[in-house]
Amino acid sequence: MQIAVLNPGGNDPEQNFPDRAGAPDDRAHPPVNYHGFAACTAGTFHRKDQTVPTDCKAVLLLLRYNLKACRQALIELRRAGKTVAISFKESGAFQIAALLAKPANLALFHEICARADAAIATTPDTLPFYRAGGVRYVEFIPTPYPVDDERWNFAVPFEERRGIFIGTREFDIPSRNHLAALLSIKQLAEPMQEPVTVFNVDGWSGRRMLNRLRYPEGLLNVVEGPISYPRFLRLLAKHKLVFQLDASAVPGQVAGDALLCRVPCIGGNGTTERLAFPDLCGHGRGTEQLFDLAARLLEHPHDSAAVMEGALSLARERLSFGSVAGELEKFFGRLAR
């Protein structure tokens, strides 16, 4: 079953995934996040309901800031005989709260829930939102990663890896705890002489903030972004571990990126973190515990191989293209019946 994912009025162009994940491409949108739902079923991604193929009956409609456009797209899709499930485009707890903070948006959300056939919750935390909104059928299905496609294996030999990669980027979103991650890991990186890599996507203001952290000379590697996704993964793969303190309850691309690079991911309470790295994630753990886990992996590097073997086994069961495609087929199959 091929799935069409519709992001009404979004910035990402229409995209087909005939080869599912395909080969890594610097120009195309990677097959991750909601594009992953389309890619794992050899489906399509759209920004206009008019471009959804006539013969495609299963559509995942993404709810974004313009809920009026989402409602109209839903009406048109149902009129065309499509089975439509909804899902928040930005599904972090703080992002949903911001979207529904206006009474008019809350009313639109209730109307959309009543009209939709079902909802897909990409995090366990969003299940109650859809149920309270009045959706008839809701299921938790995580966003997939092509861990079962060798073309997306970015691993490098462990002896070529060095340092710690900071998974988050945003200083201005409190729940990301980006500054806290940089400050806390400094206490570990300095005595162990493990360089820390961080992305700066905020230009001059970001560089100023990073300079104020007072890392020793040569210990903080700042990469000016953004860069293409394949280049990003090649860079991440050169590190011994990924560290974050994100408490946003998001789907979890930080851990998804780490999976593709075969690098252990410590911290974060996203869905991918909880499913693939249950013994390393931030769900139910404090900063000190995460700090100790990072120290252990840096002091005993051979443990990383065992950690990744376990993480990949879990990911193939719940997060791989094959497993999620199977879940989507069952999900839309039930709706069709």
C-alpha positions in Angstrom: 0.0 0.0 0.0 1.4 3.4 -1.1 0.8 6.3 1.2 0.5 9.9 0.1 1.6 12.5 2.7 0.1 15.9 2.4 1.6 19.0 4.0 -0.9 21.8 2.9 0.9 24.9 1.8 4.2 23.6 3.1 7.7 24.6 1.8 8.9 21.1 0.7 8.2 20.3 -2.9 6.3 17.4 -4.3 8.4 14.2 -4.1 8.1 10.6 -5.2 9.8 7.7 -3.5 9.6 4.8 -6.1 12.8 3.2 -4.7 11.7 3.8 -1.1 14.7 5.3 0.8 16.7 5.5 -2.4 20.4 6.4 -2.4 21.5 9.4 -0.3 21.2 12.6 -2.3 22.5 16.1 -1.5 19.6 17.7 -3.3 16.5 15.8 -2.4 14.7 15.8 0.9 15.9 12.8 2.9 13.4 9.9 3.6 13.1 10.8 7.3 10.4 12.4 9.5 7.1 12.5 7.7 8.8 12.0 4.4 9.7 8.6 5.8 6.1 7.6 6.0 5.8 8.2 2.2 9.2 6.7 1.4 8.8 3.4 3.4 5.7 2.6 1.3 7.2 3.8 -2.0 4.6 6.6 -1.8 4.5 10.3 -2.5 4.8 13.7 -0.6 2.7 16.7 -1.5 1.9 20.3 -0.6 -1.3 20.5 -2.6 -4.3 18.1 -2.4 -4.8 18.4 -6.1 -1.5 16.6 -6.8 -2.3 13.5 -4.8 -2.6 10.6 -7.3 -6.2 9.6 -8.1 -5.4 5.9 -7.5 -3.8 6.6 -4.1 -6.6 6.0 -1.5 -4.6 6.4 1.7 -3.5 9.9 2.8 -1.7 11.2 5.8 -2.7 14.9 6.3 -0.2 16.9 8.3 -1.7 19.6 10.6 0.4 22.8 10.6 -0.1 26.4 11.7 -2.7 27.2 9.0 -5.4 24.9 10.2 -8.0 26.5 7.9 -6.0 25.2 4.9 -5.7 21.8 6.6 -9.5 21.7 7.1 -10.2 22.6 3.4 -7.6 19.9 2.2 -9.4 17.4 4.4 -12.8 18.2 2.9 -11.4 17.9 -0.6 -9.7 14.6 0.1 -12.8 13.1 1.7 -14.8 14.3 -1.3 -12.4 12.5 -3.6 -13.0 9.3 -1.7 -9.7 9.1 0.1 -9.2 7.6 3.5 -7.5 10.3 5.6 -5.5 10.1 8.8 -4.2 13.3 10.5 -1.0 14.0 12.4 0.7 17.1 13.8 3.5 18.3 11.5 5.4 19.6 14.6 4.5 17.1 17.3 6.7 18.2 20.2 4.6 19.0 23.3 5.5 22.7 23.3 4.8 22.9 19.5 1.3 21.5 19.9 0.6 23.7 22.9 1.6 26.8 20.8 -0.6 25.7 17.8 -3.7 25.2 20.0 -3.2 28.1 22.2 -5.8 30.3 20.3 -9.5 29.5 20.8 -10.1 29.6 17.0 -7.3 27.1 16.4 -8.7 24.8 19.1 -12.1 24.9 17.5 -10.6 24.1 14.1 -8.7 21.2 15.6 -11.9 19.7 17.0 -13.6 20.1 13.6 -10.7 18.4 11.8 -10.7 15.6 14.3 -14.4 15.0 13.8 -14.0 14.9 10.0 -10.9 12.7 9.8 -11.0 8.9 9.6 -8.2 8.5 12.1 -5.0 9.9 13.5 -1.4 8.7 13.7 0.4 9.7 16.9 4.1 9.8 16.2 4.9 10.1 19.9 3.0 8.4 22.8 2.5 11.8 24.4 0.3 13.0 21.5 -2.3 10.1 21.8 -4.4 12.0 24.3 -4.6 15.1 22.1 -6.3 13.2 19.3 -8.6 11.3 21.6 -9.7 14.5 23.3 -10.2 16.1 19.9 -12.7 13.5 19.0 -10.8 11.3 16.4 -12.6 8.0 16.1 -9.5 5.8 15.8 -5.9 6.7 16.9 -2.8 4.6 16.8 0.8 5.2 17.8 3.2 4.7 14.8 6.8 6.1 15.0 8.4 7.9 12.1 10.7 5.4 10.3 14.4 5.4 9.5 16.0 3.3 6.7 18.2 1.2 9.1 17.3 -1.8 7.0 18.7 -0.3 3.8 22.5 -0.6 3.6 22.7 2.5 1.4 21.9 4.5 4.5 24.6 2.9 6.7 27.0 5.7 7.4 29.1 3.9 9.9 32.9 4.4 10.1 35.4 2.2 11.9 35.5 3.0 15.6 39.3 3.7 15.6 38.5 6.6 13.2 36.0 8.2 15.6 36.8 11.0 18.0 34.8 13.3 20.2 31.2 14.0 21.2 28.5 15.4 18.9 25.8 17.7 20.4 22.5 16.5 18.9 20.4 19.7 19.5 20.8 23.1 17.9 18.3 25.7 19.2 19.4 28.0 22.0 16.0 29.8 22.0 13.7 26.8 22.8 13.9 26.1 26.5 12.9 22.5 26.4 15.7 21.6 24.0 18.2 22.3 26.9 20.8 23.0 24.3 22.9 25.3 26.4 22.7 22.9 29.4 24.0 20.1 27.2 27.0 22.1 26.1 27.8 23.2 29.6 27.4 19.8 31.2 29.4 17.8 28.7 32.2 20.4 28.9 33.0 18.9 32.4 33.6 15.5 30.7 35.2 16.6 27.5 37.9 18.8 29.1 39.6 16.2 31.4 39.3 13.4 28.8 40.4 15.7 25.9 37.5 14.7 23.8 36.5 17.5 21.3 32.9 18.5 21.2 31.1 19.3 17.9 28.2 21.6 17.7 26.2 23.2 14.9 25.6 26.9 14.7 22.6 27.8 12.6 22.1 31.3 14.2 25.0 33.2 12.6 26.6 35.9 14.6 24.4 35.6 17.7 25.0 31.8 17.8 28.8 32.3 17.6 28.7 34.9 20.3 26.8 32.5 22.6 29.2 29.7 21.9 32.2 31.9 22.6 30.7 32.7 26.0 30.9 29.0 27.0 34.7 29.4 27.4 35.7 26.0 26.1 39.5 25.5 26.1 41.2 26.3 22.8 40.6 23.6 20.2 38.1 21.6 22.2 34.9 23.1 20.7 34.4 22.4 17.0 31.7 24.7 15.6 30.2 23.8 12.3 28.4 26.6 10.5 25.1 25.2 9.1 23.0 24.3 7.5 24.6 21.6 5.3 23.0 18.7 3.2 21.7 15.7 5.1 24.3 13.2 3.7 27.1 15.6 4.6 25.7 16.0 8.1 25.5 12.2 8.6 29.1 11.7 7.4 30.2 14.3 9.9 28.2 12.8 12.8 29.5 9.3 12.0 33.1 10.4 12.9 32.1 10.8 16.6 32.1 8.4 19.5 28.7 9.4 20.8 25.8 11.8 20.5 24.8 13.8 23.6 21.6 15.8 24.2 19.3 16.9 27.0 16.2 17.5 24.9 13.0 17.3 26.9 10.6 18.3 24.1 9.0 14.8 23.6 9.5 15.0 19.9 9.5 12.0 17.4 13.3 12.0 17.8 15.4 12.7 14.7 18.6 13.1 16.8 18.5 9.4 17.7 17.4 8.5 14.2 20.5 10.3 12.8 22.6 8.4 15.3 21.1 5.1 14.2 22.0 5.7 10.6 25.6 6.5 11.7 25.8 3.6 14.2 26.7 6.0 17.0 25.3 5.6 20.5 22.8 8.4 21.4 22.7 9.5 25.1 19.8 11.6 26.4 16.6 13.0 24.9 13.1 11.9 25.6 11.9 11.6 22.0 10.2 8.5 20.6 13.2 7.2 18.7 15.4 7.7 21.8 13.0 5.7 23.9 12.5 2.9 21.4 16.1 2.4 20.2 18.2 3.6 23.1 16.0 2.7 26.2 19.1 2.3 28.5 20.7 5.6 27.4 17.7 8.0 26.8 16.6 10.9 29.0 13.2 9.5 29.7 13.1 9.0 33.5 16.8 10.0 33.9 18.4 13.1 35.3 21.4 15.0 33.8 23.8 13.4 36.3 22.8 9.9 35.2 23.2 10.8 31.5 26.6 12.3 32.3 27.7 9.1 33.9 26.5 7.0 30.9 28.5 9.2 28.6 31.6 8.9 30.8 31.2 5.1 30.8 31.1 4.8 27.0 34.1 7.1 26.6 36.1 5.2 29.2 35.0 1.8 27.8 34.8 2.3 24.0 34.3 -1.4 23.3 30.9 -1.2 25.0 29.7 1.0 22.1 29.6 -1.9 19.7 27.3 -3.9 22.1 25.1 -0.8 22.6 24.7 -0.3 18.9 24.0 -3.9 18.2 21.1 -3.8 20.7 19.9 -0.4 19.4 19.8 -1.6 15.8 18.0 -4.8 16.8 15.3 -2.7 18.5 15.2 -0.3 15.6 14.7 -3.0 13.0 11.7 -4.3 15.0 9.9 -0.9 15.5 11.5 1.9 13.4 12.8 0.3 10.2 11.2 1.0 6.8 9.9 -2.6 6.6 8.4 -2.6 10.1 6.7 0.8 9.8 5.4 0.1 6.3 3.8 -3.1 7.7 2.1 -1.0 10.5 0.8 1.6 8.0 -0.6 -1.1 5.8 -2.5 -2.7 8.7 -3.6 0.7 9.9 -5.1 1.9 6.7 -6.4 -1.6 6.0 -8.5 -1.5 9.1 -9.9 1.9 8.1 -10.8 0.6 4.6 -12.7 -2.3 6.1 
